[in-house]
Amino acid sequence: MMRTIVQWSDPHNLFRTKNMHVIAGDIGGTKSWLVWLVQAAHKPTKVLFEQRYESAKFDSATELLRAFMSDAERPVPPDMLCLALPGPVEQRSVTLTNLDWVVDADELGSDLNIGDVRFVNDFQAAAAGVATLQKTDYVVLNPGLVRLGATRVITGAGTGLGLAWMQADKDGEYQTFATEGGHIDFAPANQQQYELFLWMASSQKMSTGAHVSWERMLSGAGLTLIYEFNYFTAKGCVDQVMPDAAKIHADALANESIAINSVQMFADIYAAWIGNLALLYQPRGGLYIAGGMAIHLQAWLKDERFLHIAVDKGRMAELVRQTPIYLITNARLGVQGAMKIASC
């Protein structure tokens, strides 16, 4: 039987009298990163074991966690499980975005004999992870005009497109807030993007009808669709299996023309999205770009063209230009955020 847990915040571990074992995890549509850590009063958190897994190799979160606990070789279940999950986290049962799992906190706790199970949105965890970053964990794309305690925003393309924002409370501590902003309607910025939009809206590959969101463009699958559009535009047909995002990136580095055009188009759309967020939130505390796509496509995002497109907002261009913009290069961000949340 599950015991009732009263959850409260003890950020300084003032009342923790024994070692507390925790599994913190960042569950992604492609990769999942899990950490077994131990917390104790007045001592730094100690990582005992961590491992990354291919999410698709497991039929459920329970199966994944059983494999991790076995690999960790810990004979006793942890005291707490804190998972960052891709999708809206409002109840104790969550249907994941871009991964065919339904994750139920009570079932996980019962199956794995863990009394305290907590869920958080994956980009809410990424937002919490910003506080753990060192200067070597990010690149400054635009210095802007930083204001202490001002709003922060984090976004990132990977298997999907995440977005969260951060607001400082009266004590100056940042609170994180999840969104599903990646699913709002895509807006083309030029004729080529408009043609891409029409092609995607009419494509039979759209699994959810004709709705074209920003995530449909800014994701690994989105890069493949952009490549397919450019392939069709260049050759008039699609007569081969389209490469995945990793292959497109490799081909672009090898100067294959359709791949180069596709990655550049992806980066241009990403830049427009960043400029939109700068106007929407006015994040003078920082606008952070995270996710696997950004890490791999650094050369395109660091190029001056990226910032030029982000700033191209007409009368509001100067407002975007004043926004501090950072590219996070630390792939461990999400799990670090889950670890931080678990410690509160």
PAMITOR-130591 format. One line per 4 residues: their letters; for each residue y, z negated, x of C-alpha. Coordinates in pm, whole numbers, padded with zeros to 5 digits, always signed. Each point is the difference from the previous one (the first is absolute). Example, Ala and Ser with C-alpha at 12.3 -4.5 7.8 and 13.67 -1.06 7.14 Angstrom:
AS) -00450:-00780:+01230 | +00344:+00066:+00137
REM end
This chain:
MMRT) +00000:+00000:+00000 | +00348:+00084:+00125 | +00213:-00305:+00066 | +00357:+00000:-00126
IVQW) +00257:+00054:+00274 | +00361:-00108:-00033 | +00193:+00238:+00224 | +00315:-00133:+00165
SDPH) +00197:+00081:+00309 | -00031:-00209:+00316 | +00166:+00232:+00255 | +00001:-00255:+00281
NLFR) -00355:-00129:-00062 | +00139:-00352:-00035 | -00282:-00123:-00222 | -00289:+00197:+00149
TKNM) -00241:-00254:+00147 | -00286:+00227:+00112 | -00065:+00345:+00127 | +00027:+00256:-00279
HVIA) -00199:+00321:+00032 | +00149:+00311:-00158 | -00094:+00364:-00037 | +00313:+00215:-00023
GDIG) -00035:+00370:-00067 | +00195:+00321:-00050 | -00210:+00223:-00226 | +00092:+00367:+00026
GTKS) -00122:+00316:-00167 | -00122:+00122:+00339 | -00027:-00304:+00230 | -00030:-00373:-00063
WLVW) +00101:-00256:+00263 | -00143:-00353:-00027 | +00072:-00312:+00205 | -00175:-00338:+00007
LVQA) +00248:-00264:+00108 | +00027:-00375:+00017 | +00310:-00204:-00082 | +00070:-00360:+00089
AHKP) +00296:-00233:-00033 | +00260:+00036:+00277 | -00209:+00263:+00182 | +00038:+00377:+00024
TKVL) -00232:+00215:-00209 | -00311:+00102:+00195 | -00178:+00330:-00065 | -00377:-00044:+00031
FEQR) -00108:+00354:-00089 | +00146:+00325:-00131 | -00136:+00342:-00083 | +00101:+00330:-00162
YESA) -00227:+00185:-00242 | -00006:+00335:-00177 | +00056:-00099:-00363 | -00195:+00291:-00148
KFDS) -00322:-00121:+00168 | -00010:-00292:-00244 | -00050:+00003:-00376 | +00205:-00312:-00062
ATEL) +00222:-00262:+00158 | -00288:-00247:-00025 | -00223:+00228:+00208 | +00276:+00047:+00259
LRAF) +00068:-00372:+00031 | -00371:-00083:+00028 | -00022:+00245:+00291 | +00305:-00158:+00165
MSDA) -00129:-00356:-00043 | -00333:+00107:+00149 | +00172:+00172:+00294 | +00217:-00309:+00057
ERPV) -00314:-00214:+00031 | +00163:-00295:-00173 | -00269:-00217:-00167 | +00234:-00155:-00260
PPDM) +00223:+00193:-00246 | +00376:-00030:+00056 | +00223:-00230:-00201 | +00226:+00283:-00112
LCLA) +00001:+00378:-00043 | +00333:+00186:-00010 | -00016:+00377:-00058 | +00280:+00256:+00002
LPGP) -00100:+00266:-00255 | +00134:+00351:-00071 | +00117:-00005:-00361 | +00178:-00217:-00256
VEQR) -00101:-00364:+00047 | +00083:-00190:-00318 | -00330:-00150:-00106 | -00303:-00139:+00180
SVTL) -00180:+00330:-00060 | +00152:+00305:+00172 | -00085:+00370:-00030 | +00080:+00150:+00339
TNLD) +00207:+00313:+00056 | -00170:+00274:+00209 | -00323:-00201:+00025 | -00262:-00014:-00274
WVVD) -00027:-00379:-00011 | +00081:-00267:-00255 | +00049:-00328:+00186 | -00032:-00324:-00196
ADEL) +00109:-00325:+00166 | -00234:-00226:-00196 | -00301:+00226:+00060 | +00079:+00019:+00372
GSDL) +00030:-00376:+00021 | -00328:-00052:-00184 | -00192:+00269:+00192 | +00122:-00115:+00342
NIGD) +00029:-00374:-00070 | +00373:-00006:+00078 | +00202:-00245:-00209 | +00351:+00139:+00051
VRFV) +00044:+00377:-00045 | +00346:+00155:+00002 | +00122:+00358:-00045 | +00328:+00162:+00101
NDFQ) +00124:+00359:-00016 | -00059:+00180:+00330 | +00366:+00085:+00056 | +00107:-00347:-00100
AAAA) -00221:-00112:+00288 | +00153:+00266:+00223 | +00343:-00136:-00093 | -00112:-00351:+00098
GVAT) -00131:+00147:+00325 | +00349:+00115:+00099 | +00081:-00360:+00094 | -00286:+00006:+00255
LQKT) +00122:+00308:+00190 | +00110:+00001:+00362 | +00251:+00249:+00140 | -00288:+00197:+00149
DYVV) -00148:+00050:-00349 | +00265:+00240:-00130 | +00236:+00282:+00096 | +00364:+00011:-00109
LNPG) +00061:+00332:-00177 | +00353:-00093:-00109 | +00181:-00317:+00117 | +00228:-00007:-00304
LVRL) +00205:-00307:-00078 | -00231:-00300:-00030 | +00095:-00290:-00226 | -00188:-00329:+00037
GATR) -00174:-00104:-00320 | +00055:+00337:-00169 | -00266:+00183:-00201 | -00289:+00156:+00192
VITG) -00233:+00279:-00111 | -00335:+00115:+00132 | -00177:+00323:-00088 | -00289:+00192:+00147
AGTG) -00222:+00303:-00050 | -00371:-00029:+00067 | -00281:+00049:-00250 | +00279:-00056:-00254
LGLA) +00374:-00075:+00010 | +00099:-00367:-00005 | +00336:-00163:-00066 | +00118:-00362:-00007
WMQA) +00330:-00179:+00047 | +00110:-00335:+00140 | +00280:-00233:-00103 | +00113:-00314:+00181
DKDG) +00004:-00322:-00205 | +00264:-00273:+00024 | -00170:-00136:+00313 | +00002:+00339:+00170
EYQT) -00377:+00048:-00039 | -00099:+00350:-00112 | -00198:+00029:-00322 | -00203:+00320:-00050
FATE) -00026:+00210:-00315 | -00254:+00273:-00070 | +00071:+00330:-00175 | -00192:+00314:-00094
GGHI) +00298:+00218:+00093 | -00219:+00256:+00175 | -00107:+00123:-00343 | +00346:+00096:-00126
DFAP) +00074:+00369:-00058 | +00041:+00219:+00308 | +00333:+00186:+00032 | +00006:+00319:+00211
ANQQ) +00301:+00033:+00232 | -00007:+00376:+00064 | -00157:+00326:-00124 | -00314:-00032:+00212
QYEL) -00065:-00354:-00127 | +00065:+00119:-00357 | -00267:+00267:+00042 | -00234:-00265:+00144
FLWM) +00075:-00222:-00300 | -00083:+00282:-00247 | -00319:+00083:+00191 | -00114:-00364:-00004
ASSQ) +00091:-00047:-00368 | -00212:+00299:-00099 | -00284:-00059:+00245 | -00343:-00088:-00135
KMST) -00026:-00243:+00293 | +00230:-00244:-00177 | -00244:-00262:-00126 | +00251:-00161:-00237
GAHV) +00157:+00306:-00159 | +00333:+00155:+00089 | +00185:-00316:+00111 | +00115:+00047:+00358
SWER) +00104:-00328:+00160 | +00141:-00070:+00344 | -00343:-00136:+00093 | -00154:+00340:-00074
MLSG) +00216:+00134:+00284 | +00021:-00298:+00234 | -00362:-00092:+00070 | -00292:+00132:+00200
AGLT) -00117:+00200:-00301 | +00358:+00116:-00050 | +00015:+00150:+00349 | -00321:+00190:-00074
LIYE) +00150:+00137:-00324 | +00320:+00100:+00182 | -00217:+00181:+00256 | -00192:+00175:-00276
FNYF) +00329:+00111:-00161 | +00126:+00140:+00331 | -00336:+00167:+00067 | +00011:+00166:-00341
TAKG) +00363:+00104:+00052 | -00083:+00157:+00338 | -00331:+00167:-00088 | +00010:+00047:-00378
CVDQ) -00329:-00180:-00055 | -00191:-00318:+00078 | -00342:+00100:+00127 | -00099:-00295:+00211
VMPD) -00041:-00377:-00015 | +00336:-00157:+00079 | +00022:-00235:+00302 | +00076:-00369:-00041
AAKI) +00322:-00161:+00122 | -00140:-00089:+00344 | -00111:+00361:+00063 | +00334:+00139:-00121
HADA) +00182:-00232:+00240 | -00228:+00103:+00288 | +00054:+00369:-00084 | +00376:-00053:-00012
LANE) -00010:-00154:+00348 | -00196:+00310:+00106 | +00281:+00224:-00134 | -00188:+00143:-00299
SIAI) +00280:+00143:-00214 | -00112:-00101:-00350 | -00075:-00353:+00119 | +00340:-00029:+00170
NSVQ) +00178:+00122:-00314 | -00199:-00241:-00215 | +00066:-00308:+00216 | +00369:+00090:+00020
MFAD) +00017:+00041:-00379 | -00172:-00337:-00040 | +00252:-00162:+00238 | +00292:+00161:-00185
IYAA) -00123:-00138:-00334 | -00055:-00340:+00163 | +00359:+00005:+00129 | +00135:+00074:-00348
WIGN) -00204:-00292:-00138 | +00145:-00234:+00265 | +00353:+00110:-00088 | -00070:-00064:-00369
LALL) -00118:-00355:+00075 | +00311:-00065:+00208 | +00213:+00083:-00306 | -00222:-00180:-00249
YQPR) -00025:-00335:+00181 | +00285:+00012:+00255 | -00228:-00190:+00244 | +00249:-00107:+00264
GGLY) -00259:-00249:+00123 | -00216:+00297:+00101 | -00201:+00288:-00143 | -00346:-00008:+00159
IAGG) -00238:+00297:+00012 | -00366:-00104:+00035 | -00342:+00152:-00060 | -00245:+00212:+00192
MAIH) +00176:+00331:-00064 | +00321:-00122:+00164 | -00186:-00132:+00303 | -00175:+00334:+00056
LQAW) +00305:+00217:-00078 | +00246:-00192:+00218 | +00120:+00312:+00180 | +00121:+00153:-00327
LKDE) +00155:-00321:-00133 | +00184:-00068:+00326 | +00148:+00349:+00001 | +00371:+00014:-00094
RFLH) -00088:+00236:-00286 | -00169:-00289:-00182 | +00312:-00218:-00003 | +00222:+00299:-00080
IAVD) -00201:+00069:-00317 | -00014:-00369:-00095 | +00380:-00021:+00023 | +00057:+00326:-00192
KGRM) +00108:-00173:-00323 | +00339:+00161:-00065 | +00273:-00253:-00074 | -00241:-00287:+00079
AELV) -00094:+00128:+00347 | +00196:-00273:+00178 | -00181:-00272:-00198 | -00335:+00131:+00129
RQTP) +00144:+00034:+00351 | +00083:-00371:-00002 | -00359:-00096:-00087 | -00211:-00144:+00286
IYLI) -00326:+00201:+00004 | -00307:-00104:+00199 | -00337:+00167:+00061 | -00278:-00259:+00029
TNAR) -00263:+00094:+00258 | -00219:-00309:-00038 | -00309:+00107:-00198 | -00089:-00366:-00061
LGVQ) +00305:-00064:-00222 | -00184:-00037:-00332 | -00258:-00250:+00118 | +00268:-00198:+00186
GAMK) +00185:-00022:-00330 | -00314:-00118:-00181 | -00048:-00264:+00269 | +00358:-00119:-00043
IASC) -00035:-00022:-00378 | -00326:-00190:+00036 | +00174:-00261:+00215 | +00252:-00086:-00274
REM end
